[in-house]
Amino acid sequence: MTTVWLVDRQFDSKGLVRLTYATADGERMHTKELAEQRLVTGDGITAGREVDESALGESPADEVERFASEASKMATEHDLDDTV
């Protein structure tokens, strides 16, 4: 399992939220989509999570630096299971 940190969240017009988690170096990412309603009724969004290596994809080259910066900030300020 690989630790990834929340680096981006995007809302769309269909009521979906796309959460992007990235490794500390920003090189690899994991994306999860969920209904916006789950943000209110669910357990919330965690600062980080453990994902299987096979669930990771390559981060876009133009996002690696930003993802690394955001992942580092999340790792410094939060525990993996903190709700953010």
PDB file with SEQRES, HELIX, SHEET and CRYST1 records, atoms N, CA, C and O in Angstrom:
SEQRES   1 A   84  MET THR THR VAL TRP LEU VAL ASP ARG GLN PHE ASP SER          
SEQRES   2 A   84  LYS GLY LEU VAL ARG LEU THR TYR ALA THR ALA ASP GLY          
SEQRES   3 A   84  GLU ARG MET HIS THR LYS GLU LEU ALA GLU GLN ARG LEU          
SEQRES   4 A   84  VAL THR GLY ASP GLY ILE THR ALA GLY ARG GLU VAL ASP          
SEQRES   5 A   84  GLU SER ALA LEU GLY GLU SER PRO ALA ASP GLU VAL GLU          
SEQRES   6 A   84  ARG PHE ALA SER GLU ALA SER LYS MET ALA THR GLU HIS          
SEQRES   7 A   84  ASP LEU ASP ASP THR VAL                                      
HELIX    1 AA1 GLN A   37  THR A   41  1                                   5    
HELIX    2 AA2 GLU A   53  ALA A   55  5                                   3    
HELIX    3 AA3 ALA A   61  GLU A   63  5                                   3    
HELIX    4 AA4 VAL A   64  GLU A   77  1                                  14    
SHEET    1 AA1 5 GLY A  48  VAL A  51  0                                        
SHEET    2 AA1 5 THR A   2  PHE A  11 -1                                        
SHEET    3 AA1 5 LEU A  16  ALA A  22 -1                                        
SHEET    4 AA1 5 ARG A  28  ALA A  35 -1                                        
SHEET    5 AA1 5 GLY A  57  GLU A  58 -1                                        
CRYST1    1.000    1.000    1.000  90.00  90.00  90.00 P 1           1          
ATOM      1  N   MET A   1       0.844  -1.179   0.000  1.00  0.00           N  
ATOM      2  CA  MET A   1       0.000   0.000   0.000  1.00  0.00           C  
ATOM      3  C   MET A   1       0.894   1.248   0.000  1.00  0.00           C  
ATOM      4  O   MET A   1       1.982   1.261   0.575  1.00  0.00           O  
ATOM      5  N   THR A   2       0.403   2.272  -0.652  1.00  0.00           N  
ATOM      6  CA  THR A   2       1.140   3.526  -0.783  1.00  0.00           C  
ATOM      7  C   THR A   2       0.326   4.650  -0.160  1.00  0.00           C  
ATOM      8  O   THR A   2      -0.888   4.725  -0.350  1.00  0.00           O  
ATOM      9  N   THR A   3       0.990   5.515   0.577  1.00  0.00           N  
ATOM     10  CA  THR A   3       0.322   6.660   1.197  1.00  0.00           C  
ATOM     11  C   THR A   3       0.199   7.787   0.176  1.00  0.00           C  
ATOM     12  O   THR A   3       1.170   8.154  -0.485  1.00  0.00           O  
ATOM     13  N   VAL A   4      -1.005   8.326   0.062  1.00  0.00           N  
ATOM     14  CA  VAL A   4      -1.262   9.482  -0.804  1.00  0.00           C  
ATOM     15  C   VAL A   4      -1.988  10.540   0.016  1.00  0.00           C  
ATOM     16  O   VAL A   4      -2.672  10.227   0.991  1.00  0.00           O  
ATOM     17  N   TRP A   5      -1.831  11.796  -0.390  1.00  0.00           N  
ATOM     18  CA  TRP A   5      -2.398  12.937   0.327  1.00  0.00           C  
ATOM     19  C   TRP A   5      -3.318  13.732  -0.587  1.00  0.00           C  
ATOM     20  O   TRP A   5      -3.061  13.850  -1.785  1.00  0.00           O  
ATOM     21  N   LEU A   6      -4.385  14.274  -0.024  1.00  0.00           N  
ATOM     22  CA  LEU A   6      -5.341  15.071  -0.793  1.00  0.00           C  
ATOM     23  C   LEU A   6      -4.658  16.329  -1.325  1.00  0.00           C  
ATOM     24  O   LEU A   6      -4.113  17.121  -0.557  1.00  0.00           O  
ATOM     25  N   VAL A   7      -4.693  16.503  -2.637  1.00  0.00           N  
ATOM     26  CA  VAL A   7      -4.037  17.654  -3.250  1.00  0.00           C  
ATOM     27  C   VAL A   7      -4.994  18.527  -4.060  1.00  0.00           C  
ATOM     28  O   VAL A   7      -4.657  19.660  -4.405  1.00  0.00           O  
ATOM     29  N   ASP A   8      -6.182  18.010  -4.364  1.00  0.00           N  
ATOM     30  CA  ASP A   8      -7.108  18.787  -5.180  1.00  0.00           C  
ATOM     31  C   ASP A   8      -8.514  18.215  -5.042  1.00  0.00           C  
ATOM     32  O   ASP A   8      -8.691  17.007  -4.886  1.00  0.00           O  
ATOM     33  N   ARG A   9      -9.501  19.087  -5.101  1.00  0.00           N  
ATOM     34  CA  ARG A   9     -10.902  18.638  -5.183  1.00  0.00           C  
ATOM     35  C   ARG A   9     -11.625  19.555  -6.150  1.00  0.00           C  
ATOM     36  O   ARG A   9     -11.486  20.777  -6.098  1.00  0.00           O  
ATOM     37  N   GLN A  10     -12.403  18.940  -7.036  1.00  0.00           N  
ATOM     38  CA  GLN A  10     -13.141  19.690  -8.044  1.00  0.00           C  
ATOM     39  C   GLN A  10     -14.604  19.271  -8.002  1.00  0.00           C  
ATOM     40  O   GLN A  10     -14.923  18.091  -7.851  1.00  0.00           O  
ATOM     41  N   PHE A  11     -15.478  20.249  -8.138  1.00  0.00           N  
ATOM     42  CA  PHE A  11     -16.916  20.013  -8.151  1.00  0.00           C  
ATOM     43  C   PHE A  11     -17.414  20.205  -9.577  1.00  0.00           C  
ATOM     44  O   PHE A  11     -16.981  21.124 -10.272  1.00  0.00           O  
ATOM     45  N   ASP A  12     -18.323  19.337 -10.011  1.00  0.00           N  
ATOM     46  CA  ASP A  12     -18.885  19.530 -11.354  1.00  0.00           C  
ATOM     47  C   ASP A  12     -20.372  19.851 -11.265  1.00  0.00           C  
ATOM     48  O   ASP A  12     -20.962  19.822 -10.185  1.00  0.00           O  
ATOM     49  N   SER A  13     -20.959  20.151 -12.395  1.00  0.00           N  
ATOM     50  CA  SER A  13     -22.358  20.568 -12.431  1.00  0.00           C  
ATOM     51  C   SER A  13     -23.332  19.412 -12.210  1.00  0.00           C  
ATOM     52  O   SER A  13     -24.531  19.646 -12.057  1.00  0.00           O  
ATOM     53  N   LYS A  14     -22.851  18.188 -12.189  1.00  0.00           N  
ATOM     54  CA  LYS A  14     -23.707  17.017 -11.984  1.00  0.00           C  
ATOM     55  C   LYS A  14     -23.760  16.579 -10.528  1.00  0.00           C  
ATOM     56  O   LYS A  14     -24.345  15.544 -10.209  1.00  0.00           O  
ATOM     57  N   GLY A  15     -23.151  17.362  -9.644  1.00  0.00           N  
ATOM     58  CA  GLY A  15     -23.167  17.014  -8.231  1.00  0.00           C  
ATOM     59  C   GLY A  15     -22.104  16.024  -7.824  1.00  0.00           C  
ATOM     60  O   GLY A  15     -22.213  15.392  -6.774  1.00  0.00           O  
ATOM     61  N   LEU A  16     -21.078  15.880  -8.639  1.00  0.00           N  
ATOM     62  CA  LEU A  16     -19.977  14.987  -8.304  1.00  0.00           C  
ATOM     63  C   LEU A  16     -18.770  15.786  -7.823  1.00  0.00           C  
ATOM     64  O   LEU A  16     -18.540  16.920  -8.242  1.00  0.00           O  
ATOM     65  N   VAL A  17     -18.015  15.166  -6.939  1.00  0.00           N  
ATOM     66  CA  VAL A  17     -16.770  15.744  -6.455  1.00  0.00           C  
ATOM     67  C   VAL A  17     -15.645  14.809  -6.875  1.00  0.00           C  
ATOM     68  O   VAL A  17     -15.702  13.604  -6.634  1.00  0.00           O  
ATOM     69  N   ARG A  18     -14.634  15.370  -7.498  1.00  0.00           N  
ATOM     70  CA  ARG A  18     -13.459  14.580  -7.881  1.00  0.00           C  
ATOM     71  C   ARG A  18     -12.334  14.937  -6.919  1.00  0.00           C  
ATOM     72  O   ARG A  18     -11.872  16.076  -6.868  1.00  0.00           O  
ATOM     73  N   LEU A  19     -11.908  13.935  -6.159  1.00  0.00           N  
ATOM     74  CA  LEU A  19     -10.820  14.110  -5.205  1.00  0.00           C  
ATOM     75  C   LEU A  19      -9.546  13.549  -5.821  1.00  0.00           C  
ATOM     76  O   LEU A  19      -9.538  12.434  -6.343  1.00  0.00           O  
ATOM     77  N   THR A  20      -8.478  14.320  -5.757  1.00  0.00           N  
ATOM     78  CA  THR A  20      -7.194  13.855  -6.263  1.00  0.00           C  
ATOM     79  C   THR A  20      -6.228  13.763  -5.104  1.00  0.00           C  
ATOM     80  O   THR A  20      -5.986  14.740  -4.397  1.00  0.00           O  
ATOM     81  N   TYR A  21      -5.679  12.576  -4.918  1.00  0.00           N  
ATOM     82  CA  TYR A  21      -4.663  12.312  -3.914  1.00  0.00           C  
ATOM     83  C   TYR A  21      -3.359  12.045  -4.648  1.00  0.00           C  
ATOM     84  O   TYR A  21      -3.370  11.461  -5.731  1.00  0.00           O  
ATOM     85  N   ALA A  22      -2.233  12.465  -4.074  1.00  0.00           N  
ATOM     86  CA  ALA A  22      -0.944  12.251  -4.725  1.00  0.00           C  
ATOM     87  C   ALA A  22       0.095  11.790  -3.712  1.00  0.00           C  
ATOM     88  O   ALA A  22      -0.024  12.030  -2.510  1.00  0.00           O  
ATOM     89  N   THR A  23       1.111  11.123  -4.234  1.00  0.00           N  
ATOM     90  CA  THR A  23       2.234  10.721  -3.401  1.00  0.00           C  
ATOM     91  C   THR A  23       3.002  11.970  -2.978  1.00  0.00           C  
ATOM     92  O   THR A  23       2.829  13.039  -3.564  1.00  0.00           O  
ATOM     93  N   ALA A  24       3.841  11.834  -1.973  1.00  0.00           N  
ATOM     94  CA  ALA A  24       4.579  12.980  -1.429  1.00  0.00           C  
ATOM     95  C   ALA A  24       5.460  13.657  -2.472  1.00  0.00           C  
ATOM     96  O   ALA A  24       5.700  14.862  -2.393  1.00  0.00           O  
ATOM     97  N   ASP A  25       5.943  12.892  -3.449  1.00  0.00           N  
ATOM     98  CA  ASP A  25       6.792  13.489  -4.489  1.00  0.00           C  
ATOM     99  C   ASP A  25       5.979  14.076  -5.639  1.00  0.00           C  
ATOM    100  O   ASP A  25       6.540  14.689  -6.547  1.00  0.00           O  
ATOM    101  N   GLY A  26       4.653  13.889  -5.603  1.00  0.00           N  
ATOM    102  CA  GLY A  26       3.775  14.436  -6.632  1.00  0.00           C  
ATOM    103  C   GLY A  26       3.767  13.665  -7.942  1.00  0.00           C  
ATOM    104  O   GLY A  26       3.026  14.020  -8.859  1.00  0.00           O  
ATOM    105  N   GLU A  27       4.568  12.628  -8.047  1.00  0.00           N  
ATOM    106  CA  GLU A  27       4.730  11.893  -9.305  1.00  0.00           C  
ATOM    107  C   GLU A  27       3.552  10.972  -9.634  1.00  0.00           C  
ATOM    108  O   GLU A  27       3.246  10.746 -10.805  1.00  0.00           O  
ATOM    109  N   ARG A  28       2.894  10.444  -8.600  1.00  0.00           N  
ATOM    110  CA  ARG A  28       1.811   9.481  -8.812  1.00  0.00           C  
ATOM    111  C   ARG A  28       0.544  10.005  -8.156  1.00  0.00           C  
ATOM    112  O   ARG A  28       0.604  10.717  -7.153  1.00  0.00           O  
ATOM    113  N   MET A  29      -0.604   9.651  -8.727  1.00  0.00           N  
ATOM    114  CA  MET A  29      -1.873  10.171  -8.213  1.00  0.00           C  
ATOM    115  C   MET A  29      -2.961   9.111  -8.208  1.00  0.00           C  
ATOM    116  O   MET A  29      -2.885   8.109  -8.919  1.00  0.00           O  
ATOM    117  N   HIS A  30      -3.961   9.355  -7.398  1.00  0.00           N  
ATOM    118  CA  HIS A  30      -5.144   8.498  -7.299  1.00  0.00           C  
ATOM    119  C   HIS A  30      -6.352   9.425  -7.290  1.00  0.00           C  
ATOM    120  O   HIS A  30      -6.390  10.385  -6.521  1.00  0.00           O  
ATOM    121  N   THR A  31      -7.331   9.150  -8.129  1.00  0.00           N  
ATOM    122  CA  THR A  31      -8.527   9.983  -8.217  1.00  0.00           C  
ATOM    123  C   THR A  31      -9.737   9.184  -7.761  1.00  0.00           C  
ATOM    124  O   THR A  31      -9.892   8.008  -8.091  1.00  0.00           O  
ATOM    125  N   LYS A  32     -10.586   9.852  -6.996  1.00  0.00           N  
ATOM    126  CA  LYS A  32     -11.810   9.229  -6.500  1.00  0.00           C  
ATOM    127  C   LYS A  32     -12.953  10.194  -6.758  1.00  0.00           C  
ATOM    128  O   LYS A  32     -12.833  11.386  -6.477  1.00  0.00           O  
ATOM    129  N   GLU A  33     -14.062   9.690  -7.290  1.00  0.00           N  
ATOM    130  CA  GLU A  33     -15.244  10.515  -7.508  1.00  0.00           C  
ATOM    131  C   GLU A  33     -16.344  10.055  -6.568  1.00  0.00           C  
ATOM    132  O   GLU A  33     -16.535   8.859  -6.351  1.00  0.00           O  
ATOM    133  N   LEU A  34     -17.065  11.023  -6.012  1.00  0.00           N  
ATOM    134  CA  LEU A  34     -18.195  10.687  -5.169  1.00  0.00           C  
ATOM    135  C   LEU A  34     -19.251  11.768  -5.279  1.00  0.00           C  
ATOM    136  O   LEU A  34     -18.986  12.887  -5.718  1.00  0.00           O  
ATOM    137  N   ALA A  35     -20.443  11.407  -4.872  1.00  0.00           N  
ATOM    138  CA  ALA A  35     -21.552  12.364  -4.914  1.00  0.00           C  
ATOM    139  C   ALA A  35     -21.301  13.461  -3.894  1.00  0.00           C  
ATOM    140  O   ALA A  35     -20.863  13.196  -2.775  1.00  0.00           O  
ATOM    141  N   GLU A  36     -21.583  14.693  -4.291  1.00  0.00           N  
ATOM    142  CA  GLU A  36     -21.396  15.854  -3.414  1.00  0.00           C  
ATOM    143  C   GLU A  36     -22.144  15.671  -2.093  1.00  0.00           C  
ATOM    144  O   GLU A  36     -21.686  16.137  -1.049  1.00  0.00           O  
ATOM    145  N   GLN A  37     -23.269  15.006  -2.136  1.00  0.00           N  
ATOM    146  CA  GLN A  37     -24.084  14.766  -0.942  1.00  0.00           C  
ATOM    147  C   GLN A  37     -23.306  13.965   0.104  1.00  0.00           C  
ATOM    148  O   GLN A  37     -23.539  14.132   1.301  1.00  0.00           O  
ATOM    149  N   ARG A  38     -22.393  13.103  -0.327  1.00  0.00           N  
ATOM    150  CA  ARG A  38     -21.612  12.309   0.626  1.00  0.00           C  
ATOM    151  C   ARG A  38     -20.686  13.172   1.469  1.00  0.00           C  
ATOM    152  O   ARG A  38     -20.265  12.756   2.548  1.00  0.00           O  
ATOM    153  N   LEU A  39     -20.365  14.370   0.990  1.00  0.00           N  
ATOM    154  CA  LEU A  39     -19.548  15.278   1.793  1.00  0.00           C  
ATOM    155  C   LEU A  39     -20.297  15.685   3.049  1.00  0.00           C  
ATOM    156  O   LEU A  39     -19.693  15.924   4.095  1.00  0.00           O  
ATOM    157  N   VAL A  40     -21.620  15.761   2.937  1.00  0.00           N  
ATOM    158  CA  VAL A  40     -22.460  16.187   4.051  1.00  0.00           C  
ATOM    159  C   VAL A  40     -22.892  14.996   4.907  1.00  0.00           C  
ATOM    160  O   VAL A  40     -22.857  15.064   6.135  1.00  0.00           O  
ATOM    161  N   THR A  41     -23.294  13.919   4.261  1.00  0.00           N  
ATOM    162  CA  THR A  41     -23.872  12.791   4.983  1.00  0.00           C  
ATOM    163  C   THR A  41     -22.863  11.699   5.324  1.00  0.00           C  
ATOM    164  O   THR A  41     -23.142  10.857   6.177  1.00  0.00           O  
ATOM    165  N   GLY A  42     -21.713  11.694   4.685  1.00  0.00           N  
ATOM    166  CA  GLY A  42     -20.727  10.643   4.919  1.00  0.00           C  
ATOM    167  C   GLY A  42     -19.780  10.970   6.057  1.00  0.00           C  
ATOM    168  O   GLY A  42     -20.036  11.860   6.868  1.00  0.00           O  
ATOM    169  N   ASP A  43     -18.694  10.242   6.098  1.00  0.00           N  
ATOM    170  CA  ASP A  43     -17.691  10.411   7.151  1.00  0.00           C  
ATOM    171  C   ASP A  43     -16.741  11.563   6.873  1.00  0.00           C  
ATOM    172  O   ASP A  43     -15.860  11.846   7.685  1.00  0.00           O  
ATOM    173  N   GLY A  44     -16.902  12.225   5.750  1.00  0.00           N  
ATOM    174  CA  GLY A  44     -16.023  13.326   5.393  1.00  0.00           C  
ATOM    175  C   GLY A  44     -14.860  12.870   4.526  1.00  0.00           C  
ATOM    176  O   GLY A  44     -14.743  11.697   4.173  1.00  0.00           O  
ATOM    177  N   ILE A  45     -14.024  13.808   4.202  1.00  0.00           N  
ATOM    178  CA  ILE A  45     -12.873  13.559   3.347  1.00  0.00           C  
ATOM    179  C   ILE A  45     -11.636  13.534   4.228  1.00  0.00           C  
ATOM    180  O   ILE A  45     -11.442  14.427   5.053  1.00  0.00           O  
ATOM    181  N   THR A  46     -10.805  12.525   4.059  1.00  0.00           N  
ATOM    182  CA  THR A  46      -9.595  12.433   4.873  1.00  0.00           C  
ATOM    183  C   THR A  46      -8.416  13.105   4.182  1.00  0.00           C  
ATOM    184  O   THR A  46      -8.363  13.208   2.956  1.00  0.00           O  
ATOM    185  N   ALA A  47      -7.476  13.557   5.000  1.00  0.00           N  
ATOM    186  CA  ALA A  47      -6.279  14.237   4.490  1.00  0.00           C  
ATOM    187  C   ALA A  47      -5.444  13.308   3.629  1.00  0.00           C  
ATOM    188  O   ALA A  47      -4.789  13.745   2.683  1.00  0.00           O  
ATOM    189  N   GLY A  48      -5.469  12.048   3.954  1.00  0.00           N  
ATOM    190  CA  GLY A  48      -4.689  11.078   3.194  1.00  0.00           C  
ATOM    191  C   GLY A  48      -5.348   9.726   3.241  1.00  0.00           C  
ATOM    192  O   GLY A  48      -6.373   9.532   3.895  1.00  0.00           O  
ATOM    193  N   ARG A  49      -4.743   8.795   2.537  1.00  0.00           N  
ATOM    194  CA  ARG A  49      -5.251   7.428   2.529  1.00  0.00           C  
ATOM    195  C   ARG A  49      -4.178   6.485   2.030  1.00  0.00           C  
ATOM    196  O   ARG A  49      -3.182   6.908   1.443  1.00  0.00           O  
ATOM    197  N   GLU A  50      -4.388   5.231   2.264  1.00  0.00           N  
ATOM    198  CA  GLU A  50      -3.501   4.186   1.755  1.00  0.00           C  
ATOM    199  C   GLU A  50      -4.184   3.560   0.542  1.00  0.00           C  
ATOM    200  O   GLU A  50      -5.338   3.140   0.630  1.00  0.00           O  
ATOM    201  N   VAL A  51      -3.489   3.495  -0.576  1.00  0.00           N  
ATOM    202  CA  VAL A  51      -4.062   2.889  -1.775  1.00  0.00           C  
ATOM    203  C   VAL A  51      -3.086   1.856  -2.333  1.00  0.00           C  
ATOM    204  O   VAL A  51      -1.874   1.949  -2.140  1.00  0.00           O  
ATOM    205  N   ASP A  52      -3.635   0.898  -3.012  1.00  0.00           N  
ATOM    206  CA  ASP A  52      -2.824  -0.121  -3.662  1.00  0.00           C  
ATOM    207  C   ASP A  52      -2.026   0.516  -4.794  1.00  0.00           C  
ATOM    208  O   ASP A  52      -2.520   1.404  -5.489  1.00  0.00           O  
ATOM    209  N   GLU A  53      -0.824   0.070  -4.969  1.00  0.00           N  
ATOM    210  CA  GLU A  53       0.058   0.609  -6.019  1.00  0.00           C  
ATOM    211  C   GLU A  53      -0.608   0.550  -7.393  1.00  0.00           C  
ATOM    212  O   GLU A  53      -0.383   1.425  -8.230  1.00  0.00           O  
ATOM    213  N   SER A  54      -1.421  -0.474  -7.627  1.00  0.00           N  
ATOM    214  CA  SER A  54      -2.076  -0.620  -8.933  1.00  0.00           C  
ATOM    215  C   SER A  54      -3.152   0.440  -9.170  1.00  0.00           C  
ATOM    216  O   SER A  54      -3.588   0.633 -10.305  1.00  0.00           O  
ATOM    217  N   ALA A  55      -3.583   1.129  -8.106  1.00  0.00           N  
ATOM    218  CA  ALA A  55      -4.615   2.170  -8.226  1.00  0.00           C  
ATOM    219  C   ALA A  55      -4.008   3.548  -8.499  1.00  0.00           C  
ATOM    220  O   ALA A  55      -4.736   4.535  -8.597  1.00  0.00           O  
ATOM    221  N   LEU A  56      -2.691   3.619  -8.620  1.00  0.00           N  
ATOM    222  CA  LEU A  56      -2.014   4.894  -8.860  1.00  0.00           C  
ATOM    223  C   LEU A  56      -1.726   5.088 -10.334  1.00  0.00           C  
ATOM    224  O   LEU A  56      -1.365   4.150 -11.045  1.00  0.00           O  
ATOM    225  N   GLY A  57      -1.892   6.318 -10.779  1.00  0.00           N  
ATOM    226  CA  GLY A  57      -1.537   6.674 -12.146  1.00  0.00           C  
ATOM    227  C   GLY A  57      -0.464   7.751 -12.120  1.00  0.00           C  
ATOM    228  O   GLY A  57      -0.148   8.307 -11.069  1.00  0.00           O  
ATOM    229  N   GLU A  58       0.075   8.027 -13.263  1.00  0.00           N  
ATOM    230  CA  GLU A  58       1.092   9.064 -13.375  1.00  0.00           C  
ATOM    231  C   GLU A  58       0.428  10.436 -13.338  1.00  0.00           C  
ATOM    232  O   GLU A  58      -0.582  10.663 -14.005  1.00  0.00           O  
ATOM    233  N   SER A  59       0.991  11.334 -12.569  1.00  0.00           N  
ATOM    234  CA  SER A  59       0.470  12.696 -12.504  1.00  0.00           C  
ATOM    235  C   SER A  59       0.820  13.447 -13.782  1.00  0.00           C  
ATOM    236  O   SER A  59       1.875  13.201 -14.368  1.00  0.00           O  
ATOM    237  N   PRO A  60      -0.047  14.362 -14.228  1.00  0.00           N  
ATOM    238  CA  PRO A  60       0.300  15.188 -15.385  1.00  0.00           C  
ATOM    239  C   PRO A  60       1.582  15.970 -15.081  1.00  0.00           C  
ATOM    240  O   PRO A  60       1.749  16.485 -13.976  1.00  0.00           O  
ATOM    241  N   ALA A  61       2.463  16.055 -16.040  1.00  0.00           N  
ATOM    242  CA  ALA A  61       3.763  16.705 -15.850  1.00  0.00           C  
ATOM    243  C   ALA A  61       3.625  18.128 -15.311  1.00  0.00           C  
ATOM    244  O   ALA A  61       4.434  18.565 -14.492  1.00  0.00           O  
ATOM    245  N   ASP A  62       2.608  18.846 -15.768  1.00  0.00           N  
ATOM    246  CA  ASP A  62       2.453  20.227 -15.333  1.00  0.00           C  
ATOM    247  C   ASP A  62       1.847  20.361 -13.934  1.00  0.00           C  
ATOM    248  O   ASP A  62       1.706  21.474 -13.429  1.00  0.00           O  
ATOM    249  N   GLU A  63       1.488  19.239 -13.303  1.00  0.00           N  
ATOM    250  CA  GLU A  63       0.914  19.265 -11.957  1.00  0.00           C  
ATOM    251  C   GLU A  63       1.834  18.669 -10.895  1.00  0.00           C  
ATOM    252  O   GLU A  63       1.549  18.796  -9.705  1.00  0.00           O  
ATOM    253  N   VAL A  64       2.917  18.030 -11.287  1.00  0.00           N  
ATOM    254  CA  VAL A  64       3.779  17.314 -10.341  1.00  0.00           C  
ATOM    255  C   VAL A  64       4.277  18.233  -9.223  1.00  0.00           C  
ATOM    256  O   VAL A  64       4.189  17.876  -8.048  1.00  0.00           O  
ATOM    257  N   GLU A  65       4.786  19.383  -9.570  1.00  0.00           N  
ATOM    258  CA  GLU A  65       5.322  20.297  -8.559  1.00  0.00           C  
ATOM    259  C   GLU A  65       4.234  20.770  -7.588  1.00  0.00           C  
ATOM    260  O   GLU A  65       4.449  20.801  -6.376  1.00  0.00           O  
ATOM    261  N   ARG A  66       3.074  21.135  -8.121  1.00  0.00           N  
ATOM    262  CA  ARG A  66       1.967  21.574  -7.265  1.00  0.00           C  
ATOM    263  C   ARG A  66       1.481  20.435  -6.375  1.00  0.00           C  
ATOM    264  O   ARG A  66       1.246  20.632  -5.183  1.00  0.00           O  
ATOM    265  N   PHE A  67       1.330  19.237  -6.955  1.00  0.00           N  
ATOM    266  CA  PHE A  67       0.897  18.085  -6.173  1.00  0.00           C  
ATOM    267  C   PHE A  67       1.885  17.785  -5.048  1.00  0.00           C  
ATOM    268  O   PHE A  67       1.473  17.498  -3.924  1.00  0.00           O  
ATOM    269  N   ALA A  68       3.184  17.849  -5.341  1.00  0.00           N  
ATOM    270  CA  ALA A  68       4.203  17.588  -4.317  1.00  0.00           C  
ATOM    271  C   ALA A  68       4.105  18.611  -3.194  1.00  0.00           C  
ATOM    272  O   ALA A  68       4.202  18.255  -2.020  1.00  0.00           O  
ATOM    273  N   SER A  69       3.913  19.878  -3.545  1.00  0.00           N  
ATOM    274  CA  SER A  69       3.801  20.941  -2.554  1.00  0.00           C  
ATOM    275  C   SER A  69       2.564  20.749  -1.675  1.00  0.00           C  
ATOM    276  O   SER A  69       2.641  20.868  -0.453  1.00  0.00           O  
ATOM    277  N   GLU A  70       1.428  20.451  -2.304  1.00  0.00           N  
ATOM    278  CA  GLU A  70       0.182  20.248  -1.562  1.00  0.00           C  
ATOM    279  C   GLU A  70       0.257  19.002  -0.686  1.00  0.00           C  
ATOM    280  O   GLU A  70      -0.202  19.020   0.456  1.00  0.00           O  
ATOM    281  N   ALA A  71       0.828  17.927  -1.208  1.00  0.00           N  
ATOM    282  CA  ALA A  71       0.953  16.687  -0.438  1.00  0.00           C  
ATOM    283  C   ALA A  71       1.849  16.905   0.774  1.00  0.00           C  
ATOM    284  O   ALA A  71       1.553  16.413   1.863  1.00  0.00           O  
ATOM    285  N   SER A  72       2.933  17.633   0.592  1.00  0.00           N  
ATOM    286  CA  SER A  72       3.846  17.927   1.695  1.00  0.00           C  
ATOM    287  C   SER A  72       3.144  18.741   2.777  1.00  0.00           C  
ATOM    288  O   SER A  72       3.306  18.478   3.969  1.00  0.00           O  
ATOM    289  N   LYS A  73       2.367  19.727   2.351  1.00  0.00           N  
ATOM    290  CA  LYS A  73       1.637  20.565   3.298  1.00  0.00           C  
ATOM    291  C   LYS A  73       0.622  19.733   4.084  1.00  0.00           C  
ATOM    292  O   LYS A  73       0.521  19.868   5.303  1.00  0.00           O  
ATOM    293  N   MET A  74      -0.122  18.883   3.399  1.00  0.00           N  
ATOM    294  CA  MET A  74      -1.117  18.041   4.071  1.00  0.00           C  
ATOM    295  C   MET A  74      -0.439  17.090   5.051  1.00  0.00           C  
ATOM    296  O   MET A  74      -0.929  16.902   6.165  1.00  0.00           O  
ATOM    297  N   ALA A  75       0.673  16.493   4.654  1.00  0.00           N  
ATOM    298  CA  ALA A  75       1.378  15.542   5.520  1.00  0.00           C  
ATOM    299  C   ALA A  75       1.931  16.221   6.760  1.00  0.00           C  
ATOM    300  O   ALA A  75       1.986  15.616   7.831  1.00  0.00           O  
ATOM    301  N   THR A  76       2.340  17.477   6.622  1.00  0.00           N  
ATOM    302  CA  THR A  76       2.888  18.230   7.750  1.00  0.00           C  
ATOM    303  C   THR A  76       1.795  18.664   8.712  1.00  0.00           C  
ATOM    304  O   THR A  76       1.989  18.637   9.928  1.00  0.00           O  
ATOM    305  N   GLU A  77       0.658  19.061   8.183  1.00  0.00           N  
ATOM    306  CA  GLU A  77      -0.406  19.645   8.997  1.00  0.00           C  
ATOM    307  C   GLU A  77      -1.452  18.660   9.507  1.00  0.00           C  
ATOM    308  O   GLU A  77      -2.221  18.992  10.409  1.00  0.00           O  
ATOM    309  N   HIS A  78      -1.495  17.434   8.935  1.00  0.00           N  
ATOM    310  CA  HIS A  78      -2.575  16.506   9.271  1.00  0.00           C  
ATOM    311  C   HIS A  78      -2.062  15.084   9.432  1.00  0.00           C  
ATOM    312  O   HIS A  78      -1.034  14.700   8.874  1.00  0.00           O  
ATOM    313  N   ASP A  79      -2.812  14.315  10.213  1.00  0.00           N  
ATOM    314  CA  ASP A  79      -2.629  12.866  10.236  1.00  0.00           C  
ATOM    315  C   ASP A  79      -3.401  12.305   9.052  1.00  0.00           C  
ATOM    316  O   ASP A  79      -4.301  12.955   8.521  1.00  0.00           O  
ATOM    317  N   LEU A  80      -3.049  11.120   8.653  1.00  0.00           N  
ATOM    318  CA  LEU A  80      -3.652  10.480   7.490  1.00  0.00           C  
ATOM    319  C   LEU A  80      -5.179  10.450   7.558  1.00  0.00           C  
ATOM    320  O   LEU A  80      -5.849  10.703   6.557  1.00  0.00           O  
ATOM    321  N   ASP A  81      -5.722  10.145   8.720  1.00  0.00           N  
ATOM    322  CA  ASP A  81      -7.174   9.982   8.831  1.00  0.00           C  
ATOM    323  C   ASP A  81      -7.902  11.223   9.339  1.00  0.00           C  
ATOM    324  O   ASP A  81      -9.080  11.139   9.687  1.00  0.00           O  
ATOM    325  N   ASP A  82      -7.230  12.371   9.390  1.00  0.00           N  
ATOM    326  CA  ASP A  82      -7.908  13.626   9.747  1.00  0.00           C  
ATOM    327  C   ASP A  82      -8.943  13.977   8.691  1.00  0.00           C  
ATOM    328  O   ASP A  82      -8.699  13.813   7.496  1.00  0.00           O  
ATOM    329  N   THR A  83     -10.092  14.457   9.130  1.00  0.00           N  
ATOM    330  CA  THR A  83     -11.111  14.936   8.206  1.00  0.00           C  
ATOM    331  C   THR A  83     -10.768  16.372   7.824  1.00  0.00           C  
ATOM    332  O   THR A  83     -10.502  17.212   8.683  1.00  0.00           O  
ATOM    333  N   VAL A  84     -10.781  16.633   6.528  1.00  0.00           N  
ATOM    334  CA  VAL A  84     -10.435  17.978   6.041  1.00  0.00           C  
ATOM    335  C   VAL A  84     -11.561  18.554   5.206  1.00  0.00           C  
ATOM    336  O   VAL A  84     -11.451  19.676   4.712  1.00  0.00           O  
TER     337      VAL A  84                                                      
END                                                                             
